[in-house]
Amino acid sequence: MGPQINIIGSFFPSWMLCLLIGIVAALLTRLLFIRTGIDPYLGPRALVYPSLVVLVTLVLWVAFFRV
């Protein structure tokens, strides 16, 4: 079992926190892409945004919770 985080008395795996941050980062990035006009030129959005979530999640997990 990997590292755990104590949030208000409950223990959660660290990857859950990283995933939540990855989802929020992808949503904010999408808003930025829409505002700047880049979004229509992206490839298949069904691959771009989930890939961004995975990228941010794994980078955070490796950076902060190396096992």
Contacts in CASP RR format, 6 or more apart in sequence:
PFRMAT RR
TARGET T0000
AUTHOR 0000-0000-0000
METHOD contacts of the structure
MODEL  1
MGPQINIIGSFFPSWMLCLLIGIVAALLTRLLFIRTGIDPYLGPRALVYP
SLVVLVTLVLWVAFFRV
1 13 0 8 1.000
2 13 0 8 1.000
2 14 0 8 1.000
2 65 0 8 1.000
2 67 0 8 1.000
3 13 0 8 1.000
3 14 0 8 1.000
3 65 0 8 1.000
3 67 0 8 1.000
4 11 0 8 1.000
4 12 0 8 1.000
4 13 0 8 1.000
4 14 0 8 1.000
5 11 0 8 1.000
5 12 0 8 1.000
5 13 0 8 1.000
5 14 0 8 1.000
5 17 0 8 1.000
7 17 0 8 1.000
14 61 0 8 1.000
14 64 0 8 1.000
14 65 0 8 1.000
15 57 0 8 1.000
15 61 0 8 1.000
15 65 0 8 1.000
18 56 0 8 1.000
18 57 0 8 1.000
18 58 0 8 1.000
18 60 0 8 1.000
18 61 0 8 1.000
18 64 0 8 1.000
18 65 0 8 1.000
19 53 0 8 1.000
19 57 0 8 1.000
21 56 0 8 1.000
21 57 0 8 1.000
21 60 0 8 1.000
22 52 0 8 1.000
22 53 0 8 1.000
22 56 0 8 1.000
22 57 0 8 1.000
22 60 0 8 1.000
23 53 0 8 1.000
25 52 0 8 1.000
25 53 0 8 1.000
25 56 0 8 1.000
26 49 0 8 1.000
26 50 0 8 1.000
26 52 0 8 1.000
26 53 0 8 1.000
26 56 0 8 1.000
29 49 0 8 1.000
29 52 0 8 1.000
30 39 0 8 1.000
30 49 0 8 1.000
33 39 0 8 1.000
33 42 0 8 1.000
39 45 0 8 1.000
42 48 0 8 1.000
END
